[in-house]
């Protein structure tokens, strides 16, 4: 269930949300699964009939109703329609078999039934369907609140007459009302705009929604519809009505139009700054150019952003994009790209994986709306993106099958009645074509030229022909054969694709369940063998010290492959500890050499694989100290800024005496922790090499007060210029 903060708004602050799930069932297994997966904070109400369910729905506490078709007496579709018509904020989930799904196919397509949960059920599937239904209820509740939270203008409606009037009095009364309205309008315009004239007539009614664009020139610009976000279909704009009417109540009859010229109003005074102007003023800012100071000390290097900070930033941006509806676009800033970026930093991150599942769920929900709205191409694109984010699902396969059928049905509708042949001849021709495509293996492809397409054409043309039922059974059998072959090969996507088509053709539930069990057994066996091979390859690379290279045969590569295959297997934890310990050894070696960059790189690698230990934390502390020490050594300060406690004046070289030669020498040196000087380097001099030796010899005898950093003496580089002047 989505957090309440996702839709926090002052508009909703006083509206308590329903917190209960009602289940109409007597199936003990299903009841046990519901009790195990439903959040303890959410009430679970168990009923056995519609009569027991109604009082709970009237209390407005129920968010989701789960209907078990096994215990529904009467028409399941009619019950669903009746519940949604009476409680339009109720989310319905139906549990049943594939055969029973056909009874509510129209309700699923129209959105009355939100999900159909196939038997046999399992705890993960029940949890997935319940959480999806609760999220759907929250979204619908927010949308419904936004639609209904409008100002009440009912007080402006003209009061209805109660007593009957005499013949002929209605006309005179209307004329009197019209006169009063015109006089009131003129007076209101005069008091509102004294001393001016209006450029247009005054409207006779009050508009609830303001115009989307200001008038410019001779006419007002028509508002353009807001573009639909990825995976979310925007509703078309609805014209504002003069009087807001409450939902589910008949609107008051509008008064008869009066043909009269409105009085001219005075010109309005200048309007205050609009929201856009205010926003523009807020965006103004002053940019100050920094003034470079003549200080000789170089700035310390910028801090390196940690992996955790990068990961948190990715997740925050991804969640924002998800809530804005930017699911698959724009590139690089969509929820899909940002969650994938988070997984690149942390392949086992559960928040990123769950985020992709939520994006896929929203895309599939948007695809259902697009398909219901008659846009199968948009729905197909959304399903394609959703199927790339999560493993193959029955819901996605069912949607894709419905999309393909919708496209083919549209093509058939376009071609209907264009052929003048007899219906029986057309049906026989379609059946012959279906048989040919069936024998050639073209069961569902290519589009509009496959066995399913021609069988559907024959069904629409000659629905009572026995050949249609026979061809349908043959196609079912072949579809199940293809699904079994895909399951034996471990191809989950292809298996679900063939099963969705077989289910639509009316295949038996037992045959579908058998194929799915075969797929699970195949995947489990293949995964176990794959994990064993990856563990063996990882151990070999680790023993050979191939920690990072080669990229496709290193210990890191095999660890990431293990995580991708099954992050919950114990082999992943063992491999992570082994590789993390190897990274820690390399980091210790870099610290001993004083190589800050290498130590940083090994620390980042350890964090990337989510390795953690007390030794790694200690090494990170040492790295921070080494980095600070290196930065201190790299910075050069003026020697006159240090406290010198012993000074020896430089001596003129013997070769320059009595020659009237002057000059200078620039040097850099290190003040050690004991105050002595060392690492003396001449950086410039004039004349060249004349006074260099004398300057070096003098500085070597200087002594300084040690430089302290965090309470400890550290080395410090300093620079100085020594002048040699002949007096």
C-alpha positions, 0 to 999 in steps of 0.5 A: 500500500502506498504511503499516505504522504504520497497524496498529502494535501490540505484538501484531503486532510479531513477525509479519513480513508477506508481501511478494510478489505472484504472477502466474500468466500468460504474457501479456507485456503484462500482465507488463510492466505489473506490472513497471512498477507494482509497488513495487520493495520488493515481490517479483514472482513469475511462474509459469505453472501451479498446480504452480509457484505452490504452493511459493511459497504454502507459503513464506507470502511471497505476499500477492496472487495474480493469476490470468490466466484465459487461462492457467488449465487447468480450472475457474477457480472451483474453482481459486479456491476451492481456493487460498482454502481452503488459504491463507485469507489469500491475496487473489485477483485474476482477469484475464479477459473479461466472458464469463469473469467469469461463471465466477467470479461466485459466488466474487466475490459470496462474497468468495473472489475479491477483484477481477476485472480486465477486459481490455484492461488498462492501467497505472493500472487494474493499479496500482489493483487491485494496491494495493487487493489489498495493502491488503485483505491488510493489513486481513484480516491484522490482523483475523485476528491479533485473532481468533486472539491469545487465551490458550491454555487447553488446559492446563486440558483434562482429559487423555484416557484411553488404556487401555480400561476394564473394563465398569462402571468408567467410572461409578465413575470419573466419580463419583470425578472429580466428587467430586474436582472438588467438593472442589477447588472447595470448598477453592479457594473457602475459601482464596480467600474466607476468612470470607465467603459467596458470593451465587451458585454458582461456575462449573465452567469458566473463561470466556475473554472477560469479561462486557461489563457488570457485574451490577446488581441481580438480574440482569446487563445483556445487552451491546448490540452495538456500532453499525456505523461508516459503510461498515464492517459489524461482525461479531455478538458470538460467545459465549466458549467455556470452552477456546480451540481453535486454528484449523482443529483439531477441538475436544476433546470436552466432558466430560459434564455433572455435576448437582451443587450447587456449594459456596458460596464466601466473598464476594469482597473489594472489587475494585480500581478499574476501568478506567472509574474510573481513566479518570474520575480521570484526567479530573479537572482543576483550573481556575485563574481568571486574576488580572487584573493592574493593568498598563496595557499591553494584550496583543498580538493573538493570532497568525493561524493560517496556511493551512498549519497549517489544511490540516495540521490538516484532513488529520490529522483526516481521516486519523484519521477514516478509520482509525477507520472514520468515513467519511461520518458524523458530519457535519463530522467524517467523513473525507469532510467533512474531506478536502473541507475540505482541498480548499477550502483547497488545491484541488490538494492530492494528499493530500486527493484521494488520501484521498477515493479511499481513502474511496471504496475502503473504502466500495465494499469495505464495500458488497460485504460488505453485499451479500454479507450480504444488505443491498442497501439499506445497500450502495446508500447506500455506493455512492452516497457513493463515486460522489460522491467519485470519477469514475464507475468500472466497479466502482461501476457493477457493484456498483450493477447487482448491488444493483438485481438483488439487490433485484429478485431479492428481490422476485421471490422474494417473489412466487414461487409466489404465482401459480397460473398455468401456468409457460408462461403466466406465462413468456409473460406476462413476455416480453410485458411485457418487450417492451412495456417495451423498446419504451417505453424502460423498460429498467432503470427504474422498479424492478420494472417494466422490461424487465430485470425481466420478462426475469429473471422469464421466465428464472426461469420458463421458462429454456429458452424461445427467446423468452428468448434473443431478448429478451436479445439485443434488450435488449443491443442497446438497452443498448449504444445508450444507452451510446453516446449517453451516451458521445457526450454525454461523460456518464461516469456514465451510460455506465458505468451502461448498460455495466454493465447490458449487460455483465450481459446478456452483451454482447460485450467488443468492443462494450463496449470500443468504447463506452469508447473513444468516451467517452474521445475525447469527454471528451478533446476536451471537456476541451481545449475547456473548458481553452481557454475557461477560459484565455481568461476568466482572461486577460481577468479578470486584465487587467481586475484582477478578482482576487477579484470578482465571485466567479463571474467573477474571475481566482481563479474561473477558476484554480480551475476550471482546476485542477478540470478538469485540474490537470496542464495547463501552463495551470494553472501559468502562470495561478497565476504570473500571479495570484500576481504580481498578489496580490503587487503588491496586498500590496506596496501594502498594506505601503506604506500600513501596512495590516496587515489588507489585507496579511494578506488578500492573503498568504492569497490567494496561499497559497490558490492555492499561489503561491510565490516569493522575493519573496512570502517577503520580503513576508511578512517585511516584513508580520511586522515591520509587524505587530510595529511596529503592535502596539507602537504600539497598546500604551500604557505608563505614562510613568513606566516610560520613561527620561526624560532631560529634564523641563520642569515644567508652568506654572500658567495666568495665569488660575488664579493667586491663585484657589486652583484645583487640578486634573489632566490625563490625556494620551497621547503618542508617544515617537518614535525620537529620544526626542522627544514628539508626537501629544499628546492630552488624554484627560481633565481636571478642571476641563475645559480649565483646565490642558490647554494647560499640560500639553500645552506641558510634555510637548512639551518632555520628552525620553526615551531611545528605546524599542528593539525587536529592536535598533531604535528604535520609536515607543511610546505612553505615558500620564501624569496631571499634577496642578496643586496650588495651594500 
